[in-house]
Amino acid sequence: MRSIPAPKVFSLVVDEPGVRLDKYVAEKCPELSRSQAQKLVADGNITVNDRVAKSGVKLHVGDRVKITPPSPPPSPLSPEAIPLNIIYEDNDLLVIDKPAGLPIHPAPGHYSHTLVNAILSYVPGLPESDDSLRPGIVHRLDKDASGVMVVAKNSVAQANLINQFKTRSVVKAYLALVKGHLTPEEGVIEAPIGRDPRNRKRMAVVAEGKEARTNYHVVKYIGDYTLVEVRPETGRTHQIRVHLSAIGYPVVGDPVYGVKSSYLSRPFLHACRLGFKLPSTGEYKEFTSNLPPDLEQALESVA
């Protein structure tokens, strides 16, 4: 197991009177929700003028608020010698051609055989991150998707890359095979995505969802199918699969949002291109990944 560094302690001096302690902490520490702030107060992790206080106490100008988050438990992650197909590497990052079937990061109760375990073996000095289960991870691919992705090797590069994804300056392109002849041949799908109210394990286009925007253009028509290049501008969960299904062209091989296929045991979704600025130099570079054999075979089968 990996050790976790001591939590960062925050010391604040109140500059406005009459604010509740829990509200003040949540406002000054955006990473904390008000309920999280209330729990920290209840657990004695927040003091006012070196004394434990209640959430509802009203603060005065000059009060000293100290926040000492509890130490997280040791990370259960272990390095695993899982082969990596590395497209590019420098001191800051790895660009990897991820195979289908490999999860990106562990989840509670399942801490082995993920990309993170493989990276920990390849980069033993990989620094801890705020999320102990996702060191180095700056974006994700679905477990059953394949293709190119980038992983940070240090905390400075990780912050730089995360910011590039947040500001939508990263170019992400995917190849998908959908059922039907997609028309028009170029377009934009703009529809909010959130949890499906009828099935919380699925995502769906819902009015109260988060903004989601996907660009596409047809590569070619193959029989009753369309090979399409998709460029999502946002990064919502299952965005490509949900958007294509919503306009009536479901992804082939997708058992959740698409249509089942006798040719494929996973969704036909491949991250074919990824472009971003190198953290060390600011130089823009693009990296590509060819279709893997199972997807090439699927194209031949539907032709």
Protein Blocks (a to p, Z undefined) as FASTA:
>chain_A
ZZdddddddddddfbehiafklmmmmmmmmbcfklmmmmmmnopaceehiacdfklccde
hiacddddddddddfbdcdddddddfbdcfkbccddddehiafbdcehiaghifklmmmm
mmmmlccdfblklghiabdcdfkbgcdddddfbfklmmmmmmmmmnopaccddddddedj
dddfbdcddddddddfklmkbccddfklccdddddddfbdchjbccdddddfblcehklm
mmmmmnopacehiaklmccdfkbcbdcdddfbdcdddfklopacdddddddfklmmmmmm
mZZ
